[in-house]
């Protein structure tokens, strides 16, 4: 997933779809998880013009649930 945009507002927020992991971001961002466990990126634009943001993400691999052992 590649998200390539210019942002002109003072504060911007991007939430990745469920199952995606952030792999790269071109500008400083505050990274957190939302209430549903999705990755959220918050950007601050202190300038009077736009900032160019490139955000890259990859799909997370499913983790198998542990199976109960039989004795």
N, CA, C and O of each residue as an XYZ file, in Angstrom:
284
protein
N       0.850     -1.165      0.000
C       0.000      0.000      0.000
C       0.898      1.231      0.000
O       1.785      1.345      0.846
N       0.685      2.146     -0.928
C       1.427      3.406     -0.956
C       0.406      4.535     -0.962
O      -0.488      4.578     -1.807
N       0.550      5.438     -0.018
C      -0.322      6.605      0.105
C       0.562      7.823     -0.102
O       1.426      8.100      0.729
N       0.368      8.555     -1.191
C       1.228      9.674     -1.589
C       0.344     10.907     -1.754
O      -0.420     11.011     -2.714
N       0.458     11.846     -0.801
C      -0.426     13.013     -0.812
C       0.304     14.251     -0.335
O       1.352     14.164      0.304
N      -0.259     15.397     -0.649
C       0.168     16.643     -0.021
C      -0.923     17.029      0.971
O      -2.115     16.880      0.702
N      -0.486     17.528      2.118
C      -1.414     17.899      3.184
C      -1.247     19.374      3.494
O      -0.139     19.824      3.784
N      -2.332     20.131      3.436
C      -2.267     21.559      3.668
C      -2.844     22.014      4.996
O      -2.611     23.146      5.420
N      -3.586     21.152      5.647
C      -4.185     21.519      6.936
C      -3.147     21.441      8.046
O      -2.152     20.728      7.910
N      -3.361     22.160      9.141
C      -2.394     22.128     10.249
C      -2.271     20.749     10.902
O      -1.185     20.365     11.337
N      -3.379     20.006     10.972
C      -3.353     18.668     11.581
C      -4.049     17.687     10.644
O      -5.119     17.969     10.106
N      -3.417     16.532     10.463
C      -3.949     15.505      9.573
C      -3.809     14.147     10.236
O      -2.936     13.941     11.079
N      -4.671     13.229      9.850
C      -4.669     11.903     10.453
C      -4.983     10.859      9.388
O      -5.873     11.049      8.560
N      -4.241      9.755      9.420
C      -4.455      8.641      8.495
C      -4.518      7.363      9.323
O      -3.651      7.121     10.163
N      -5.538      6.547      9.088
C      -5.657      5.254      9.753
C      -5.531      4.165      8.699
O      -6.247      4.170      7.697
N      -4.610      3.229      8.936
C      -4.418      2.129      7.997
C      -5.572      1.140      8.102
O      -6.174      0.990      9.166
N      -5.879      0.464      6.994
C      -6.922     -0.563      7.056
C      -6.507     -1.697      7.993
O      -5.317     -1.911      8.229
N      -7.474     -2.408      8.513
C      -7.207     -3.550      9.386
C      -6.327     -4.560      8.650
O      -6.560     -4.860      7.480
N      -5.321     -5.077      9.341
C      -4.446     -6.081      8.751
C      -3.222     -5.513      8.053
O      -2.461     -6.266      7.445
N      -3.013     -4.200      8.126
C      -1.861     -3.566      7.482
C      -0.911     -3.020      8.540
O      -1.342     -2.540      9.588
N       0.408     -3.100      8.249
C       1.453     -2.615      9.148
C       2.233     -1.503      8.459
O       2.576     -1.619      7.282
N       2.510     -0.440      9.177
C       3.279      0.679      8.648
C       4.720      0.239      8.424
O       5.339     -0.333      9.322
N       5.265      0.501      7.228
C       6.659      0.141      6.955
C       7.532      1.359      6.707
O       8.751      1.284      6.866
N       6.930      2.488      6.319
C       7.725      3.686      6.036
C       6.814      4.908      6.004
O       5.669      4.838      5.558
N       7.349      6.030      6.487
C       6.638      7.303      6.384
C       7.691      8.384      6.160
O       8.742      8.363      6.800
N       7.420      9.327      5.260
C       8.436     10.279      4.806
C       8.607     11.511      5.692
O       9.591     12.236      5.547
N       7.682     11.759      6.594
C       7.771     12.919      7.485
C       7.504     12.465      8.918
O       6.912     11.406      9.122
N       7.928     13.246      9.916
C       7.648     12.861     11.301
C       6.144     12.714     11.541
O       5.334     13.492     11.037
N       5.799     11.696     12.322
C       4.393     11.427     12.627
C       4.293     10.823     14.021
O       5.248     10.234     14.529
N       3.135     10.978     14.624
C       2.840     10.301     15.883
C       2.082      9.034     15.509
O       1.006      9.094     14.914
N       2.654      7.886     15.864
C       2.080      6.593     15.505
C       1.418      5.988     16.742
O       2.020      5.936     17.815
N       0.182      5.534     16.585
C      -0.533      4.914     17.699
C      -1.511      3.881     17.144
O      -1.635      3.711     15.931
N      -2.196      3.201     18.045
C      -3.255      2.264     17.668
C      -4.598      2.868     18.053
O      -4.735      3.473     19.116
N      -5.593      2.698     17.176
C      -6.925      3.191     17.524
C      -7.646      2.152     18.387
O      -7.065      1.123     18.731
N      -8.886      2.412     18.732
C      -9.648      1.532     19.623
C      -9.840      0.130     19.042
O     -10.045     -0.827     19.788
N      -9.775      0.007     17.709
C      -9.951     -1.297     17.064
C      -8.627     -1.982     16.747
O      -8.613     -3.043     16.122
N      -7.501     -1.378     17.177
C      -6.189     -1.981     16.957
C      -5.551     -1.656     15.622
O      -4.535     -2.251     15.262
N      -6.131     -0.719     14.877
C      -5.549     -0.311     13.597
C      -4.499      0.765     13.832
O      -4.591      1.536     14.788
N      -3.502      0.814     12.956
C      -2.421      1.795     13.079
C      -2.913      3.160     12.613
O      -3.518      3.290     11.549
N      -2.643      4.168     13.429
C      -3.061      5.537     13.168
C      -1.828      6.436     13.125
O      -0.967      6.349     14.000
N      -1.740      7.298     12.112
C      -0.619      8.236     11.961
C      -1.167      9.655     12.016
O      -2.078     10.007     11.266
N      -0.606     10.470     12.912
C      -1.013     11.873     13.019
C       0.141     12.757     12.565
O       1.285     12.571     12.981
N      -0.176     13.717     11.710
C       0.813     14.623     11.146
C       0.482     16.053     11.545
O      -0.687     16.438     11.582
N       1.507     16.835     11.841
C       1.348     18.257     12.114
C       2.079     19.023     11.030
O       3.244     18.748     10.740
N       1.393     19.985     10.432
C       1.989     20.823      9.395
C       2.156     22.234      9.962
O       1.187     22.992     10.007
N       3.375     22.604     10.399
C       3.585     23.926     10.982
C       3.775     25.027      9.934
O       3.890     26.203     10.278
N       3.807     24.646      8.672
C       4.103     25.614      7.606
C       2.832     26.243      7.050
O       1.726     25.763      7.301
N       3.002     27.316      6.297
C       1.871     27.983      5.646
C       1.571     27.396      4.275
O       0.707     27.901      3.558
N       2.279     26.333      3.906
C       2.006     25.663      2.638
C       1.819     24.173      2.909
O       1.659     23.765      4.059
N       1.838     23.372      1.865
C       1.575     21.946      2.006
C       2.838     21.160      2.333
O       3.947     21.578      1.999
N       2.658     20.017      2.991
C       3.760     19.078      3.182
C       3.453     17.838      2.337
O       2.297     17.439      2.197
N       4.497     17.242      1.783
C       4.350     16.053      0.954
C       4.583     14.828      1.827
O       5.646     14.683      2.430
N       3.597     13.954      1.895
C       3.671     12.764      2.742
C       3.574     11.519      1.868
O       2.663     11.383      1.052
N       4.530     10.618      2.054
C       4.460      9.293      1.435
C       4.443      8.287      2.579
O       5.367      8.234      3.391
N       3.398      7.505      2.628
C       3.225      6.500      3.667
C       3.173      5.139      2.976
O       2.413      4.948      2.026
N       3.983      4.195      3.456
C       3.990      2.849      2.878
C       3.628      1.844      3.960
O       4.040      1.966      5.113
N       2.847      0.848      3.558
C       2.422     -0.192      4.496
C       2.409     -1.529      3.770
O       2.340     -1.595      2.543
N       2.478     -2.590      4.566
C       2.403     -3.939      4.004
C       1.401     -4.746      4.814
O       1.144     -4.461      5.984
N       0.845     -5.752      4.168
C      -0.118     -6.593      4.873
C       0.601     -7.428      5.916
O       1.675     -7.977      5.671
N      -0.017     -7.511      7.084
C       0.531     -8.357      8.152
C       0.164     -9.801      7.864
O      -0.916    -10.101      7.354
N       1.081    -10.680      8.202
C       0.792    -12.108      8.062
C      -0.090    -12.549      9.221
O       0.069    -12.092     10.353
N      -1.004    -13.429      8.923
C      -1.874    -13.960      9.978
C      -1.043    -14.831     10.911
O      -0.194    -15.606     10.468
N      -1.294    -14.696     12.182
C      -0.600    -15.500     13.185
C      -1.532    -16.634     13.589
O      -2.667    -16.406     14.007
N      -1.035    -17.851     13.459
C      -1.855    -19.016     13.801
C      -2.081    -19.071     15.307
O      -1.179    -18.780     16.093
N      -3.276    -19.441     15.691
C      -3.590    -19.597     17.115
C      -2.919    -20.862     17.633
O      -2.878    -21.875     16.935
N      -2.393    -20.808     18.851
C      -1.771    -22.016     19.400
C      -2.805    -23.127     19.564
O      -3.931    -22.889     20.002
N      -2.407    -24.322     19.212
C      -3.283    -25.479     19.333
C      -3.054    -26.148     20.684
O      -1.910    -26.260     21.126
N      -4.117    -26.593     21.348
C      -3.927    -27.281     22.633
C      -3.162    -28.586     22.414
O      -3.408    -29.312     21.450
N      -2.247    -28.863     23.313
C      -1.457    -30.095     23.186
C      -2.235    -31.263     23.773
O      -2.973    -31.122     24.747
N      -2.047    -32.407     23.155
C      -2.706    -33.623     23.636
C      -1.690    -34.446     24.401
O      -0.573    -34.640     23.921
N      -2.048    -34.932     25.574
C      -1.125    -35.731     26.389
C      -1.521    -37.163     26.364
O      -0.867    -37.996     26.991
